[in-house]
Amino acid sequence: MEVGYSTLCRNLHEWGFTRIQPRPKAVKADPVKRAAFVETVRLLLPKEPDLWFQDEVAFWADPAAYRVWAPRGSKPVVPRLVTHQHVNVFGAVRPMDGRFFAFIASHGNGKLFQHFLNQMQERIDPNRRTIMVLDNIRFHHGRDLDWG
């Protein structure tokens, strides 16, 4: 019996199935060590930590169009200014209450990230433990960063 891919997908959908991303599970993980780690982290954290999520983004004055709708076989042309003007924004958000802090910079590097941290430290409660979740950009690893 041969069934087309779209027919198979339609039937699976009708039977209550859907395409989802499975969650990975570490099969070799030691549950005792994991429980000890979770308990250690729980003891280190205050009852209500000041949790922030930080990221940075660059906004370009003339973004390139990567894909456009066009008739098959045509080669569409998109006019551009070809400018290199851009601005970087460092931002942090506190999900607990939606509080947001942003710092606009000419580019992204360790010195400007440190300036962002200094500005943010002036606006957070010094009596609460602050946790900032970062991505893995290179200048977040700088040894000369002062985390206050």
C-alpha positions as CSV (number, residue, x, y, z in Angstrom):
1,M,0.0,0.0,0.0
2,E,1.4,3.4,-1.0
3,V,0.2,6.6,0.7
4,G,1.4,10.1,-0.1
5,Y,3.1,12.2,2.5
6,S,0.3,14.8,2.6
7,T,-2.3,12.0,3.0
8,L,-0.3,10.5,5.8
9,C,0.0,13.9,7.6
10,R,-3.7,14.6,7.2
11,N,-4.7,11.2,8.6
12,L,-2.3,11.5,11.5
13,H,-3.8,14.9,12.3
14,E,-7.3,13.5,12.1
15,W,-6.4,10.8,14.5
16,G,-5.2,13.4,17.1
17,F,-1.5,13.4,16.4
18,T,0.6,16.5,15.8
19,R,4.2,17.2,15.0
20,I,6.1,18.3,18.1
21,Q,9.7,18.7,19.2
22,P,10.5,15.9,21.7
23,R,12.0,16.9,25.0
24,P,15.5,15.5,25.5
25,K,16.1,13.4,28.6
26,A,19.6,12.6,29.9
27,V,19.5,8.9,30.2
28,K,22.8,8.7,32.0
29,A,22.0,11.4,34.5
30,D,22.3,10.4,38.2
31,P,19.0,11.4,40.0
32,V,20.8,11.6,43.3
33,K,23.4,14.0,42.1
34,R,20.7,16.0,40.3
35,A,18.6,16.3,43.5
36,A,21.7,17.4,45.4
37,F,22.5,20.0,42.8
38,V,18.9,21.4,42.9
39,E,18.9,21.5,46.7
40,T,22.3,23.4,46.6
41,V,20.9,26.0,44.2
42,R,17.7,26.3,46.3
43,L,19.7,27.0,49.4
44,L,21.9,29.6,47.6
45,L,19.0,31.5,46.2
46,P,17.1,34.0,48.3
47,K,13.3,33.4,48.7
48,E,12.6,36.1,46.0
49,P,15.6,36.7,43.8
50,D,15.6,39.7,41.5
51,L,15.7,37.7,38.2
52,W,16.6,39.6,35.0
53,F,17.0,38.4,31.4
54,Q,19.5,40.3,29.3
55,D,20.2,40.4,25.5
56,E,21.5,42.8,22.9
57,V,20.4,43.5,19.4
58,A,21.6,45.7,16.4
59,F,19.1,47.7,14.3
60,W,20.4,48.5,10.9
61,A,19.2,51.6,8.9
62,D,19.0,49.7,5.7
63,P,18.2,46.0,6.3
64,A,18.6,43.6,3.5
65,A,15.6,41.7,2.1
66,Y,16.4,38.1,2.3
67,R,13.3,36.6,0.7
68,V,10.5,38.2,-1.3
69,W,7.5,36.8,-3.2
70,A,8.0,36.9,-6.9
71,P,6.9,35.0,-10.0
72,R,8.8,31.8,-10.6
73,G,11.9,32.3,-12.7
74,S,12.2,36.0,-12.1
75,K,15.1,37.8,-10.4
76,P,13.6,40.5,-8.3
77,V,15.6,43.6,-7.5
78,V,15.2,45.5,-4.2
79,P,16.6,49.0,-4.0
80,R,19.0,49.7,-1.1
81,L,20.7,52.7,0.3
82,V,23.8,50.6,1.2
83,T,24.5,52.4,4.4
84,H,26.4,51.0,7.4
85,Q,24.5,53.0,10.0
86,H,23.2,51.0,12.9
87,V,22.6,51.2,16.6
88,N,22.9,48.6,19.3
89,V,20.6,48.2,22.2
90,F,21.4,46.4,25.4
91,G,18.3,45.5,27.3
92,A,17.2,43.6,30.4
93,V,13.7,42.6,31.5
94,R,12.4,41.4,34.8
95,P,9.5,39.0,34.1
96,M,8.2,39.2,37.6
97,D,6.7,42.6,37.0
98,G,7.7,43.5,33.4
99,R,10.2,46.1,34.4
100,F,12.6,46.9,31.5
101,F,15.9,48.7,31.2
102,A,17.6,49.5,27.9
103,F,20.9,51.2,27.0
104,I,21.5,52.4,23.4
105,A,25.1,52.2,22.1
106,S,27.0,52.7,18.9
107,H,28.2,49.1,18.9
108,G,28.5,46.1,21.2
109,N,31.7,45.3,23.1
110,G,32.9,44.6,26.7
111,K,33.4,48.3,27.6
112,L,29.8,49.3,26.6
113,F,28.4,46.2,28.3
114,Q,30.2,47.3,31.5
115,H,28.6,50.7,31.1
116,F,25.2,49.0,30.7
117,L,25.9,47.0,33.9
118,N,26.9,50.2,35.8
119,Q,23.8,52.0,34.6
120,M,21.6,49.1,35.6
121,Q,23.2,48.7,39.0
122,E,22.1,52.3,39.8
123,R,18.4,51.3,39.2
124,I,18.2,48.0,41.0
125,D,17.6,47.3,44.7
126,P,21.1,46.8,46.3
127,N,19.5,44.8,49.2
128,R,18.2,42.0,47.0
129,R,20.2,39.3,45.3
130,T,20.1,40.0,41.6
131,I,20.5,37.2,39.0
132,M,21.0,38.1,35.4
133,V,20.6,35.4,32.7
134,L,22.8,36.1,29.7
135,D,23.4,34.6,26.3
136,N,26.9,33.3,25.3
137,I,28.3,36.3,23.4
138,R,32.0,36.7,23.7
139,F,32.2,39.9,25.7
140,H,30.0,38.5,28.5
141,H,33.0,36.4,29.5
142,G,35.4,39.3,29.9
143,R,37.6,38.9,33.0
144,D,37.7,42.7,33.5
145,L,33.9,43.0,33.9
146,D,32.8,44.4,37.3
147,W,29.6,42.7,38.3
148,G,29.2,45.0,41.3
